[in-house]
Each structure stands twice: as C-alpha cells, then as structure tokens.
Amino acid sequence: MPNTEVSIPLTKQAALIGRFEGEAEVNYLTLSGLAALNSRTGMYSERFLYHPYKNFIMVKHDKTLGKEMLMI
C-alpha cells in the first residue's frame, strides 16, 4: 500500500524500516528521529509496547523530547 511504513526493531541499536516509495538507503537516526520513531510505534500500538528499559525517549504532546515511564 502506498504511503505505508513498517518498522521492525532488530537490536537495541538497529531497526529495519520498510517503505514502498523511494530508493533503498541506510540512515542513522538522530535523538529526535529516534524519539519520533518511538512515538509513532507507541501511538499505533493497540495493546502492548515492550522496551528493555523503564524509560524511553519520545516526542511529548508539547513537541519536546522527553522520557516517558512505562507501566509495569
């Protein structure tokens, strides 16, 4: 489907992001890029969100970066 992006974490330092548009490329995320990826993952999660640490970086409602606490 056009305009679809699928992200799959491979390790704590690497993720695979698949898109139908564009050429294949390798990118290194900045801290804000990582926060955006974490936020999108959480926003579209229906039930569970797993992370190796209690806190993880994400974009907050006021558009700043922050660490959010996961419910355990």
CHARMM-style PDB file with segment names, atoms N, HN, CA, C and O in Angstrom:
ATOM      1  N   MET     1       0.844  -1.176   0.000  1.00  0.00      PROA
ATOM      2  CA  MET     1       0.000   0.000   0.000  1.00  0.00      PROA
ATOM      3  C   MET     1       0.893   1.244   0.000  1.00  0.00      PROA
ATOM      4  O   MET     1       1.831   1.334   0.793  1.00  0.00      PROA
ATOM      5  N   PRO     2       0.609   2.192  -0.876  1.00  0.00      PROA
ATOM      6  CA  PRO     2       1.386   3.431  -0.895  1.00  0.00      PROA
ATOM      7  C   PRO     2       1.274   4.177   0.434  1.00  0.00      PROA
ATOM      8  O   PRO     2       0.277   4.057   1.146  1.00  0.00      PROA
ATOM      9  N   ASN     3       2.309   4.945   0.753  1.00  0.00      PROA
ATOM     10  HN  ASN     3       3.119   5.042   0.174  1.00  0.00      PROA
ATOM     11  CA  ASN     3       2.366   5.747   1.981  1.00  0.00      PROA
ATOM     12  C   ASN     3       2.331   4.902   3.247  1.00  0.00      PROA
ATOM     13  O   ASN     3       1.885   5.373   4.293  1.00  0.00      PROA
ATOM     14  N   THR     4       2.798   3.655   3.163  1.00  0.00      PROA
ATOM     15  HN  THR     4       3.160   3.272   2.313  1.00  0.00      PROA
ATOM     16  CA  THR     4       2.858   2.775   4.319  1.00  0.00      PROA
ATOM     17  C   THR     4       4.306   2.636   4.756  1.00  0.00      PROA
ATOM     18  O   THR     4       5.204   2.509   3.924  1.00  0.00      PROA
ATOM     19  N   GLU     5       4.530   2.661   6.059  1.00  0.00      PROA
ATOM     20  HN  GLU     5       3.801   2.764   6.735  1.00  0.00      PROA
ATOM     21  CA  GLU     5       5.867   2.459   6.610  1.00  0.00      PROA
ATOM     22  C   GLU     5       5.767   1.407   7.694  1.00  0.00      PROA
ATOM     23  O   GLU     5       4.893   1.476   8.558  1.00  0.00      PROA
ATOM     24  N   VAL     6       6.662   0.433   7.647  1.00  0.00      PROA
ATOM     25  HN  VAL     6       7.372   0.377   6.945  1.00  0.00      PROA
ATOM     26  CA  VAL     6       6.704  -0.637   8.635  1.00  0.00      PROA
ATOM     27  C   VAL     6       8.072  -0.599   9.304  1.00  0.00      PROA
ATOM     28  O   VAL     6       9.098  -0.615   8.625  1.00  0.00      PROA
ATOM     29  N   SER     7       8.089  -0.548  10.633  1.00  0.00      PROA
ATOM     30  HN  SER     7       7.255  -0.534  11.185  1.00  0.00      PROA
ATOM     31  CA  SER     7       9.371  -0.546  11.347  1.00  0.00      PROA
ATOM     32  C   SER     7       9.481  -1.811  12.196  1.00  0.00      PROA
ATOM     33  O   SER     7       8.531  -2.218  12.865  1.00  0.00      PROA
ATOM     34  N   ILE     8      10.659  -2.417  12.150  1.00  0.00      PROA
ATOM     35  HN  ILE     8      11.431  -2.087  11.606  1.00  0.00      PROA
ATOM     36  CA  ILE     8      10.915  -3.647  12.882  1.00  0.00      PROA
ATOM     37  C   ILE     8      12.229  -3.479  13.635  1.00  0.00      PROA
ATOM     38  O   ILE     8      13.279  -3.353  13.004  1.00  0.00      PROA
ATOM     39  N   PRO     9      12.200  -3.474  14.970  1.00  0.00      PROA
ATOM     40  CA  PRO     9      13.460  -3.391  15.708  1.00  0.00      PROA
ATOM     41  C   PRO     9      14.251  -4.690  15.539  1.00  0.00      PROA
ATOM     42  O   PRO     9      13.703  -5.782  15.692  1.00  0.00      PROA
ATOM     43  N   LEU    10      15.530  -4.565  15.225  1.00  0.00      PROA
ATOM     44  HN  LEU    10      15.975  -3.678  15.101  1.00  0.00      PROA
ATOM     45  CA  LEU    10      16.391  -5.734  15.060  1.00  0.00      PROA
ATOM     46  C   LEU    10      17.262  -5.955  16.289  1.00  0.00      PROA
ATOM     47  O   LEU    10      17.402  -7.081  16.766  1.00  0.00      PROA
ATOM     48  N   THR    11      17.846  -4.877  16.796  1.00  0.00      PROA
ATOM     49  HN  THR    11      17.733  -3.962  16.409  1.00  0.00      PROA
ATOM     50  CA  THR    11      18.650  -4.902  18.017  1.00  0.00      PROA
ATOM     51  C   THR    11      18.367  -3.599  18.761  1.00  0.00      PROA
ATOM     52  O   THR    11      17.527  -2.808  18.330  1.00  0.00      PROA
ATOM     53  N   LYS    12      19.065  -3.371  19.879  1.00  0.00      PROA
ATOM     54  HN  LYS    12      19.748  -4.013  20.229  1.00  0.00      PROA
ATOM     55  CA  LYS    12      18.896  -2.105  20.599  1.00  0.00      PROA
ATOM     56  C   LYS    12      19.449  -0.928  19.803  1.00  0.00      PROA
ATOM     57  O   LYS    12      19.099   0.221  20.075  1.00  0.00      PROA
ATOM     58  N   GLN    13      20.310  -1.200  18.823  1.00  0.00      PROA
ATOM     59  HN  GLN    13      20.594  -2.133  18.602  1.00  0.00      PROA
ATOM     60  CA  GLN    13      20.915  -0.138  18.038  1.00  0.00      PROA
ATOM     61  C   GLN    13      20.474  -0.105  16.582  1.00  0.00      PROA
ATOM     62  O   GLN    13      20.896   0.788  15.847  1.00  0.00      PROA
ATOM     63  N   ALA    14      19.648  -1.036  16.140  1.00  0.00      PROA
ATOM     64  HN  ALA    14      19.305  -1.761  16.737  1.00  0.00      PROA
ATOM     65  CA  ALA    14      19.300  -1.108  14.718  1.00  0.00      PROA
ATOM     66  C   ALA    14      17.829  -1.456  14.526  1.00  0.00      PROA
ATOM     67  O   ALA    14      17.244  -2.236  15.278  1.00  0.00      PROA
ATOM     68  N   ALA    15      17.257  -0.851  13.496  1.00  0.00      PROA
ATOM     69  HN  ALA    15      17.732  -0.217  12.886  1.00  0.00      PROA
ATOM     70  CA  ALA    15      15.871  -1.149  13.121  1.00  0.00      PROA
ATOM     71  C   ALA    15      15.783  -1.182  11.602  1.00  0.00      PROA
ATOM     72  O   ALA    15      16.553  -0.521  10.904  1.00  0.00      PROA
ATOM     73  N   LEU    16      14.854  -1.944  11.118  1.00  0.00      PROA
ATOM     74  HN  LEU    16      14.229  -2.481  11.685  1.00  0.00      PROA
ATOM     75  CA  LEU    16      14.575  -2.029   9.691  1.00  0.00      PROA
ATOM     76  C   LEU    16      13.289  -1.264   9.441  1.00  0.00      PROA
ATOM     77  O   LEU    16      12.272  -1.519  10.086  1.00  0.00      PROA
ATOM     78  N   ILE    17      13.335  -0.329   8.505  1.00  0.00      PROA
ATOM     79  HN  ILE    17      14.162  -0.123   7.982  1.00  0.00      PROA
ATOM     80  CA  ILE    17      12.139   0.440   8.156  1.00  0.00      PROA
ATOM     81  C   ILE    17      11.863   0.196   6.681  1.00  0.00      PROA
ATOM     82  O   ILE    17      12.710   0.471   5.831  1.00  0.00      PROA
ATOM     83  N   GLY    18      10.679  -0.319   6.380  1.00  0.00      PROA
ATOM     84  HN  GLY    18       9.991  -0.542   7.071  1.00  0.00      PROA
ATOM     85  CA  GLY    18      10.309  -0.628   5.008  1.00  0.00      PROA
ATOM     86  C   GLY    18       9.257   0.347   4.487  1.00  0.00      PROA
ATOM     87  O   GLY    18       8.286   0.676   5.168  1.00  0.00      PROA
ATOM     88  N   ARG    19       9.488   0.800   3.246  1.00  0.00      PROA
ATOM     89  HN  ARG    19      10.277   0.533   2.692  1.00  0.00      PROA
ATOM     90  CA  ARG    19       8.551   1.696   2.559  1.00  0.00      PROA
ATOM     91  C   ARG    19       8.419   1.239   1.114  1.00  0.00      PROA
ATOM     92  O   ARG    19       9.333   0.620   0.571  1.00  0.00      PROA
ATOM     93  N   PHE    20       7.299   1.539   0.498  1.00  0.00      PROA
ATOM     94  HN  PHE    20       6.556   2.042   0.939  1.00  0.00      PROA
ATOM     95  CA  PHE    20       7.113   1.222  -0.903  1.00  0.00      PROA
ATOM     96  C   PHE    20       7.716   2.299  -1.803  1.00  0.00      PROA
ATOM     97  O   PHE    20       8.138   2.006  -2.922  1.00  0.00      PROA
ATOM     98  N   GLU    21       7.759   3.535  -1.324  1.00  0.00      PROA
ATOM     99  HN  GLU    21       7.416   3.772  -0.415  1.00  0.00      PROA
ATOM    100  CA  GLU    21       8.263   4.642  -2.126  1.00  0.00      PROA
ATOM    101  C   GLU    21       9.751   4.845  -1.870  1.00  0.00      PROA
ATOM    102  O   GLU    21      10.256   4.521  -0.796  1.00  0.00      PROA
ATOM    103  N   GLY    22      10.445   5.383  -2.866  1.00  0.00      PROA
ATOM    104  HN  GLY    22      10.035   5.646  -3.739  1.00  0.00      PROA
ATOM    105  CA  GLY    22      11.840   5.763  -2.693  1.00  0.00      PROA
ATOM    106  C   GLY    22      12.808   4.625  -2.948  1.00  0.00      PROA
ATOM    107  O   GLY    22      12.423   3.478  -3.175  1.00  0.00      PROA
ATOM    108  N   GLU    23      14.082   4.988  -2.901  1.00  0.00      PROA
ATOM    109  HN  GLU    23      14.395   5.920  -2.717  1.00  0.00      PROA
ATOM    110  CA  GLU    23      15.173   4.043  -3.111  1.00  0.00      PROA
ATOM    111  C   GLU    23      15.639   3.481  -1.776  1.00  0.00      PROA
ATOM    112  O   GLU    23      15.401   4.076  -0.725  1.00  0.00      PROA
ATOM    113  N   ALA    24      16.299   2.337  -1.824  1.00  0.00      PROA
ATOM    114  HN  ALA    24      16.493   1.854  -2.678  1.00  0.00      PROA
ATOM    115  CA  ALA    24      16.867   1.744  -0.615  1.00  0.00      PROA
ATOM    116  C   ALA    24      18.019   2.617  -0.132  1.00  0.00      PROA
ATOM    117  O   ALA    24      18.810   3.115  -0.934  1.00  0.00      PROA
ATOM    118  N   GLU    25      18.108   2.799   1.181  1.00  0.00      PROA
ATOM    119  HN  GLU    25      17.466   2.395   1.832  1.00  0.00      PROA
ATOM    120  CA  GLU    25      19.171   3.624   1.738  1.00  0.00      PROA
ATOM    121  C   GLU    25      19.418   3.232   3.187  1.00  0.00      PROA
ATOM    122  O   GLU    25      18.585   2.581   3.818  1.00  0.00      PROA
ATOM    123  N   VAL    26      20.560   3.633   3.700  1.00  0.00      PROA
ATOM    124  HN  VAL    26      21.237   4.162   3.187  1.00  0.00      PROA
ATOM    125  CA  VAL    26      20.903   3.419   5.100  1.00  0.00      PROA
ATOM    126  C   VAL    26      20.955   4.786   5.761  1.00  0.00      PROA
ATOM    127  O   VAL    26      21.626   5.692   5.266  1.00  0.00      PROA
ATOM    128  N   ASN    27      20.244   4.941   6.884  1.00  0.00      PROA
ATOM    129  HN  ASN    27      19.699   4.205   7.285  1.00  0.00      PROA
ATOM    130  CA  ASN    27      20.219   6.203   7.612  1.00  0.00      PROA
ATOM    131  C   ASN    27      20.561   5.959   9.067  1.00  0.00      PROA
ATOM    132  O   ASN    27      20.295   4.889   9.615  1.00  0.00      PROA
ATOM    133  N   TYR    28      21.147   6.954   9.675  1.00  0.00      PROA
ATOM    134  HN  TYR    28      21.363   7.823   9.230  1.00  0.00      PROA
ATOM    135  CA  TYR    28      21.414   6.928  11.108  1.00  0.00      PROA
ATOM    136  C   TYR    28      20.502   7.954  11.754  1.00  0.00      PROA
ATOM    137  O   TYR    28      20.505   9.123  11.368  1.00  0.00      PROA
ATOM    138  N   LEU    29      19.727   7.527  12.728  1.00  0.00      PROA
ATOM    139  HN  LEU    29      19.724   6.577  13.042  1.00  0.00      PROA
ATOM    140  CA  LEU    29      18.770   8.420  13.367  1.00  0.00      PROA
ATOM    141  C   LEU    29      19.442   9.329  14.392  1.00  0.00      PROA
ATOM    142  O   LEU    29      20.351   8.923  15.117  1.00  0.00      PROA
ATOM    143  N   THR    30      18.970  10.558  14.426  1.00  0.00      PROA
ATOM    144  HN  THR    30      18.232  10.887  13.837  1.00  0.00      PROA
ATOM    145  CA  THR    30      19.348  11.472  15.494  1.00  0.00      PROA
ATOM    146  C   THR    30      18.474  11.140  16.703  1.00  0.00      PROA
ATOM    147  O   THR    30      17.576  10.302  16.610  1.00  0.00      PROA
ATOM    148  N   LEU    31      18.729  11.783  17.818  1.00  0.00      PROA
ATOM    149  HN  LEU    31      19.458  12.464  17.894  1.00  0.00      PROA
ATOM    150  CA  LEU    31      17.906  11.566  19.002  1.00  0.00      PROA
ATOM    151  C   LEU    31      16.451  11.942  18.723  1.00  0.00      PROA
ATOM    152  O   LEU    31      15.538  11.254  19.181  1.00  0.00      PROA
ATOM    153  N   SER    32      16.226  13.026  17.979  1.00  0.00      PROA
ATOM    154  HN  SER    32      16.968  13.584  17.607  1.00  0.00      PROA
ATOM    155  CA  SER    32      14.848  13.415  17.666  1.00  0.00      PROA
ATOM    156  C   SER    32      14.204  12.423  16.698  1.00  0.00      PROA
ATOM    157  O   SER    32      12.997  12.193  16.773  1.00  0.00      PROA
ATOM    158  N   GLY    33      14.980  11.836  15.796  1.00  0.00      PROA
ATOM    159  HN  GLY    33      15.960  12.023  15.736  1.00  0.00      PROA
ATOM    160  CA  GLY    33      14.446  10.813  14.898  1.00  0.00      PROA
ATOM    161  C   GLY    33      14.059   9.551  15.646  1.00  0.00      PROA
ATOM    162  O   GLY    33      13.034   8.933  15.359  1.00  0.00      PROA
ATOM    163  N   LEU    34      14.893   9.176  16.611  1.00  0.00      PROA
ATOM    164  HN  LEU    34      15.725   9.679  16.844  1.00  0.00      PROA
ATOM    165  CA  LEU    34      14.576   8.022  17.459  1.00  0.00      PROA
ATOM    166  C   LEU    34      13.315   8.287  18.279  1.00  0.00      PROA
ATOM    167  O   LEU    34      12.461   7.411  18.410  1.00  0.00      PROA
ATOM    168  N   ALA    35      13.202   9.486  18.826  1.00  0.00      PROA
ATOM    169  HN  ALA    35      13.896  10.197  18.719  1.00  0.00      PROA
ATOM    170  CA  ALA    35      12.012   9.845  19.602  1.00  0.00      PROA
ATOM    171  C   ALA    35      10.759   9.787  18.727  1.00  0.00      PROA
ATOM    172  O   ALA    35       9.710   9.323  19.173  1.00  0.00      PROA
ATOM    173  N   ALA    36      10.870  10.259  17.483  1.00  0.00      PROA
ATOM    174  HN  ALA    36      11.722  10.636  17.122  1.00  0.00      PROA
ATOM    175  CA  ALA    36       9.727  10.225  16.561  1.00  0.00      PROA
ATOM    176  C   ALA    36       9.334   8.784  16.237  1.00  0.00      PROA
ATOM    177  O   ALA    36       8.147   8.460  16.196  1.00  0.00      PROA
ATOM    178  N   LEU    37      10.318   7.922  16.008  1.00  0.00      PROA
ATOM    179  HN  LEU    37      11.282   8.185  16.041  1.00  0.00      PROA
ATOM    180  CA  LEU    37      10.030   6.519  15.730  1.00  0.00      PROA
ATOM    181  C   LEU    37       9.367   5.852  16.929  1.00  0.00      PROA
ATOM    182  O   LEU    37       8.391   5.120  16.770  1.00  0.00      PROA
ATOM    183  N   ASN    38       9.895   6.103  18.138  1.00  0.00      PROA
ATOM    184  HN  ASN    38      10.688   6.698  18.267  1.00  0.00      PROA
ATOM    185  CA  ASN    38       9.278   5.547  19.353  1.00  0.00      PROA
ATOM    186  C   ASN    38       7.854   6.055  19.531  1.00  0.00      PROA
ATOM    187  O   ASN    38       6.966   5.294  19.917  1.00  0.00      PROA
ATOM    188  N   SER    39       7.631   7.334  19.253  1.00  0.00      PROA
ATOM    189  HN  SER    39       8.352   7.952  18.939  1.00  0.00      PROA
ATOM    190  CA  SER    39       6.289   7.919  19.419  1.00  0.00      PROA
ATOM    191  C   SER    39       5.292   7.304  18.456  1.00  0.00      PROA
ATOM    192  O   SER    39       4.172   6.968  18.842  1.00  0.00      PROA
ATOM    193  N   ARG    40       5.700   7.154  17.194  1.00  0.00      PROA
ATOM    194  HN  ARG    40       6.609   7.426  16.880  1.00  0.00      PROA
ATOM    195  CA  ARG    40       4.793   6.536  16.202  1.00  0.00      PROA
ATOM    196  C   ARG    40       4.489   5.098  16.586  1.00  0.00      PROA
ATOM    197  O   ARG    40       3.349   4.649  16.467  1.00  0.00      PROA
ATOM    198  N   THR    41       5.505   4.371  17.046  1.00  0.00      PROA
ATOM    199  HN  THR    41       6.431   4.736  17.143  1.00  0.00      PROA
ATOM    200  CA  THR    41       5.291   2.987  17.462  1.00  0.00      PROA
ATOM    201  C   THR    41       4.279   2.931  18.595  1.00  0.00      PROA
ATOM    202  O   THR    41       3.352   2.122  18.558  1.00  0.00      PROA
ATOM    203  N   GLY    42       4.445   3.778  19.596  1.00  0.00      PROA
ATOM    204  HN  GLY    42       5.198   4.435  19.626  1.00  0.00      PROA
ATOM    205  CA  GLY    42       3.515   3.808  20.721  1.00  0.00      PROA
ATOM    206  C   GLY    42       2.125   4.261  20.325  1.00  0.00      PROA
ATOM    207  O   GLY    42       1.131   3.733  20.824  1.00  0.00      PROA
ATOM    208  N   MET    43       2.046   5.243  19.424  1.00  0.00      PROA
ATOM    209  HN  MET    43       2.854   5.672  19.018  1.00  0.00      PROA
ATOM    210  CA  MET    43       0.752   5.790  19.021  1.00  0.00      PROA
ATOM    211  C   MET    43      -0.099   4.737  18.294  1.00  0.00      PROA
ATOM    212  O   MET    43      -1.320   4.703  18.443  1.00  0.00      PROA
ATOM    213  N   TYR    44       0.560   3.888  17.515  1.00  0.00      PROA
ATOM    214  HN  TYR    44       1.552   3.916  17.394  1.00  0.00      PROA
ATOM    215  CA  TYR    44      -0.193   2.897  16.741  1.00  0.00      PROA
ATOM    216  C   TYR    44      -0.256   1.531  17.426  1.00  0.00      PROA
ATOM    217  O   TYR    44      -0.816   0.587  16.869  1.00  0.00      PROA
ATOM    218  N   SER    45       0.309   1.420  18.617  1.00  0.00      PROA
ATOM    219  HN  SER    45       0.764   2.187  19.069  1.00  0.00      PROA
ATOM    220  CA  SER    45       0.219   0.153  19.368  1.00  0.00      PROA
ATOM    221  C   SER    45      -1.182   0.033  19.953  1.00  0.00      PROA
ATOM    222  O   SER    45      -1.700   0.969  20.561  1.00  0.00      PROA
ATOM    223  N   GLU    46      -1.775  -1.116  19.760  1.00  0.00      PROA
ATOM    224  HN  GLU    46      -1.355  -1.876  19.265  1.00  0.00      PROA
ATOM    225  CA  GLU    46      -3.128  -1.300  20.264  1.00  0.00      PROA
ATOM    226  C   GLU    46      -3.153  -1.839  21.688  1.00  0.00      PROA
ATOM    227  O   GLU    46      -4.070  -1.529  22.449  1.00  0.00      PROA
ATOM    228  N   ARG    47      -2.165  -2.636  22.056  1.00  0.00      PROA
ATOM    229  HN  ARG    47      -1.420  -2.888  21.439  1.00  0.00      PROA
ATOM    230  CA  ARG    47      -2.255  -3.262  23.357  1.00  0.00      PROA
ATOM    231  C   ARG    47      -0.951  -3.237  24.147  1.00  0.00      PROA
ATOM    232  O   ARG    47      -0.949  -2.828  25.308  1.00  0.00      PROA
ATOM    233  N   PHE    48       0.142  -3.660  23.552  1.00  0.00      PROA
ATOM    234  HN  PHE    48       0.140  -3.993  22.609  1.00  0.00      PROA
ATOM    235  CA  PHE    48       1.400  -3.777  24.275  1.00  0.00      PROA
ATOM    236  C   PHE    48       2.496  -2.980  23.601  1.00  0.00      PROA
ATOM    237  O   PHE    48       2.522  -2.831  22.380  1.00  0.00      PROA
ATOM    238  N   LEU    49       3.402  -2.468  24.423  1.00  0.00      PROA
ATOM    239  HN  LEU    49       3.381  -2.589  25.415  1.00  0.00      PROA
ATOM    240  CA  LEU    49       4.604  -1.798  23.939  1.00  0.00      PROA
ATOM    241  C   LEU    49       5.744  -2.280  24.825  1.00  0.00      PROA
ATOM    242  O   LEU    49       5.747  -2.014  26.027  1.00  0.00      PROA
ATOM    243  N   TYR    50       6.709  -2.985  24.248  1.00  0.00      PROA
ATOM    244  HN  TYR    50       6.707  -3.201  23.272  1.00  0.00      PROA
ATOM    245  CA  TYR    50       7.813  -3.548  25.009  1.00  0.00      PROA
ATOM    246  C   TYR    50       9.074  -2.738  24.762  1.00  0.00      PROA
ATOM    247  O   TYR    50       9.345  -2.318  23.637  1.00  0.00      PROA
ATOM    248  N   HSD    51       9.838  -2.523  25.818  1.00  0.00      PROA
ATOM    249  HN  HSD    51       9.618  -2.864  26.732  1.00  0.00      PROA
ATOM    250  CA  HSD    51      11.088  -1.784  25.724  1.00  0.00      PROA
ATOM    251  C   HSD    51      12.019  -2.339  26.798  1.00  0.00      PROA
ATOM    252  O   HSD    51      11.549  -2.714  27.872  1.00  0.00      PROA
ATOM    253  N   PRO    52      13.337  -2.404  26.537  1.00  0.00      PROA
ATOM    254  CA  PRO    52      14.231  -3.021  27.529  1.00  0.00      PROA
ATOM    255  C   PRO    52      14.430  -2.191  28.803  1.00  0.00      PROA
ATOM    256  O   PRO    52      14.939  -2.707  29.798  1.00  0.00      PROA
ATOM    257  N   TYR    53      14.036  -0.924  28.783  1.00  0.00      PROA
ATOM    258  HN  TYR    53      13.622  -0.505  27.974  1.00  0.00      PROA
ATOM    259  CA  TYR    53      14.211  -0.058  29.953  1.00  0.00      PROA
ATOM    260  C   TYR    53      12.861   0.513  30.375  1.00  0.00      PROA
ATOM    261  O   TYR    53      11.923   0.547  29.579  1.00  0.00      PROA
ATOM    262  N   LYS    54      12.761   0.960  31.619  1.00  0.00      PROA
ATOM    263  HN  LYS    54      13.523   0.932  32.266  1.00  0.00      PROA
ATOM    264  CA  LYS    54      11.500   1.548  32.086  1.00  0.00      PROA
ATOM    265  C   LYS    54      11.204   2.878  31.410  1.00  0.00      PROA
ATOM    266  O   LYS    54      10.040   3.201  31.175  1.00  0.00      PROA
ATOM    267  N   ASN    55      12.235   3.656  31.092  1.00  0.00      PROA
ATOM    268  HN  ASN    55      13.181   3.394  31.283  1.00  0.00      PROA
ATOM    269  CA  ASN    55      12.068   4.953  30.439  1.00  0.00      PROA
ATOM    270  C   ASN    55      12.536   4.870  28.993  1.00  0.00      PROA
ATOM    271  O   ASN    55      13.526   4.198  28.705  1.00  0.00      PROA
ATOM    272  N   PHE    56      11.859   5.525  28.104  1.00  0.00      PROA
ATOM    273  HN  PHE    56      11.055   6.071  28.338  1.00  0.00      PROA
ATOM    274  CA  PHE    56      12.332   5.616  26.725  1.00  0.00      PROA
ATOM    275  C   PHE    56      11.995   6.991  26.178  1.00  0.00      PROA
ATOM    276  O   PHE    56      11.029   7.623  26.604  1.00  0.00      PROA
ATOM    277  N   ILE    57      12.807   7.451  25.223  1.00  0.00      PROA
ATOM    278  HN  ILE    57      13.593   6.938  24.877  1.00  0.00      PROA
ATOM    279  CA  ILE    57      12.664   8.795  24.670  1.00  0.00      PROA
ATOM    280  C   ILE    57      11.529   8.821  23.647  1.00  0.00      PROA
ATOM    281  O   ILE    57      11.380   7.905  22.838  1.00  0.00      PROA
ATOM    282  N   MET    58      10.739   9.880  23.701  1.00  0.00      PROA
ATOM    283  HN  MET    58      10.859  10.624  24.358  1.00  0.00      PROA
ATOM    284  CA  MET    58       9.659  10.053  22.727  1.00  0.00      PROA
ATOM    285  C   MET    58       9.342  11.536  22.586  1.00  0.00      PROA
ATOM    286  O   MET    58       9.806  12.353  23.382  1.00  0.00      PROA
ATOM    287  N   VAL    59       8.557  11.880  21.581  1.00  0.00      PROA
ATOM    288  HN  VAL    59       8.180  11.216  20.935  1.00  0.00      PROA
ATOM    289  CA  VAL    59       8.107  13.251  21.398  1.00  0.00      PROA
ATOM    290  C   VAL    59       6.859  13.434  22.250  1.00  0.00      PROA
ATOM    291  O   VAL    59       5.884  12.696  22.104  1.00  0.00      PROA
ATOM    292  N   LYS    60       6.896  14.424  23.140  1.00  0.00      PROA
ATOM    293  HN  LYS    60       7.688  15.023  23.258  1.00  0.00      PROA
ATOM    294  CA  LYS    60       5.772  14.660  24.037  1.00  0.00      PROA
ATOM    295  C   LYS    60       4.712  15.518  23.348  1.00  0.00      PROA
ATOM    296  O   LYS    60       4.936  16.024  22.249  1.00  0.00      PROA
ATOM    297  N   HSD    61       3.570  15.678  23.990  1.00  0.00      PROA
ATOM    298  HN  HSD    61       3.388  15.267  24.883  1.00  0.00      PROA
ATOM    299  CA  HSD    61       2.455  16.428  23.398  1.00  0.00      PROA
ATOM    300  C   HSD    61       2.830  17.867  23.051  1.00  0.00      PROA
ATOM    301  O   HSD    61       2.284  18.437  22.106  1.00  0.00      PROA
ATOM    302  N   ASP    62       3.757  18.458  23.806  1.00  0.00      PROA
ATOM    303  HN  ASP    62       4.200  17.995  24.573  1.00  0.00      PROA
ATOM    304  CA  ASP    62       4.160  19.844  23.535  1.00  0.00      PROA
ATOM    305  C   ASP    62       5.299  19.921  22.517  1.00  0.00      PROA
ATOM    306  O   ASP    62       5.916  20.975  22.361  1.00  0.00      PROA
ATOM    307  N   LYS    63       5.584  18.809  21.819  1.00  0.00      PROA
ATOM    308  HN  LYS    63       5.082  17.953  21.946  1.00  0.00      PROA
ATOM    309  CA  LYS    63       6.587  18.699  20.750  1.00  0.00      PROA
ATOM    310  C   LYS    63       8.029  18.704  21.252  1.00  0.00      PROA
ATOM    311  O   LYS    63       8.953  18.799  20.444  1.00  0.00      PROA
ATOM    312  N   THR    64       8.245  18.605  22.564  1.00  0.00      PROA
ATOM    313  HN  THR    64       7.494  18.528  23.220  1.00  0.00      PROA
ATOM    314  CA  THR    64       9.597  18.494  23.096  1.00  0.00      PROA
ATOM    315  C   THR    64       9.937  17.021  23.265  1.00  0.00      PROA
ATOM    316  O   THR    64       9.050  16.167  23.262  1.00  0.00      PROA
ATOM    317  N   LEU    65      11.225  16.727  23.413  1.00  0.00      PROA
ATOM    318  HN  LEU    65      11.946  17.421  23.415  1.00  0.00      PROA
ATOM    319  CA  LEU    65      11.658  15.357  23.653  1.00  0.00      PROA
ATOM    320  C   LEU    65      11.658  15.108  25.148  1.00  0.00      PROA
ATOM    321  O   LEU    65      12.033  15.977  25.935  1.00  0.00      PROA
ATOM    322  N   GLY    66      11.234  13.919  25.530  1.00  0.00      PROA
ATOM    323  HN  GLY    66      10.929  13.213  24.890  1.00  0.00      PROA
ATOM    324  CA  GLY    66      11.207  13.586  26.943  1.00  0.00      PROA
ATOM    325  C   GLY    66      11.215  12.092  27.131  1.00  0.00      PROA
ATOM    326  O   GLY    66      10.999  11.324  26.193  1.00  0.00      PROA
ATOM    327  N   LYS    67      11.466  11.699  28.342  1.00  0.00      PROA
ATOM    328  HN  LYS    67      11.642  12.323  29.104  1.00  0.00      PROA
ATOM    329  CA  LYS    67      11.439  10.270  28.680  1.00  0.00      PROA
ATOM    330  C   LYS    67      10.121   9.964  29.351  1.00  0.00      PROA
ATOM    331  O   LYS    67       9.706  10.659  30.279  1.00  0.00      PROA
ATOM    332  N   GLU    68       9.483   8.944  28.889  1.00  0.00      PROA
ATOM    333  HN  GLU    68       9.821   8.380  28.135  1.00  0.00      PROA
ATOM    334  CA  GLU    68       8.204   8.521  29.439  1.00  0.00      PROA
ATOM    335  C   GLU    68       8.395   7.232  30.207  1.00  0.00      PROA
ATOM    336  O   GLU    68       9.213   6.392  29.831  1.00  0.00      PROA
ATOM    337  N   MET    69       7.661   7.078  31.256  1.00  0.00      PROA
ATOM    338  HN  MET    69       6.997   7.761  31.562  1.00  0.00      PROA
ATOM    339  CA  MET    69       7.734   5.885  32.105  1.00  0.00      PROA
ATOM    340  C   MET    69       6.718   4.871  31.620  1.00  0.00      PROA
ATOM    341  O   MET    69       5.541   5.191  31.450  1.00  0.00      PROA
ATOM    342  N   LEU    70       7.171   3.653  31.400  1.00  0.00      PROA
ATOM    343  HN  LEU    70       8.127   3.394  31.538  1.00  0.00      PROA
ATOM    344  CA  LEU    70       6.266   2.571  31.018  1.00  0.00      PROA
ATOM    345  C   LEU    70       5.595   2.014  32.256  1.00  0.00      PROA
ATOM    346  O   LEU    70       6.207   1.922  33.321  1.00  0.00      PROA
ATOM    347  N   MET    71       4.353   1.647  32.113  1.00  0.00      PROA
ATOM    348  HN  MET    71       3.856   1.721  31.249  1.00  0.00      PROA
ATOM    349  CA  MET    71       3.640   0.972  33.198  1.00  0.00      PROA
ATOM    350  C   MET    71       4.118  -0.469  33.255  1.00  0.00      PROA
ATOM    351  O   MET    71       4.181  -1.145  32.228  1.00  0.00      PROA
ATOM    352  N   ILE    72       4.450  -0.937  34.430  1.00  0.00      PROA
ATOM    353  HN  ILE    72       4.399  -0.388  35.265  1.00  0.00      PROA
ATOM    354  CA  ILE    72       4.937  -2.330  34.559  1.00  0.00      PROA
ATOM    355  C   ILE    72       3.899  -3.131  35.312  1.00  0.00      PROA
ATOM    356  OT1 ILE    72       4.088  -4.326  35.540  1.00  0.00      PROA
TER     357      ILE     72
END
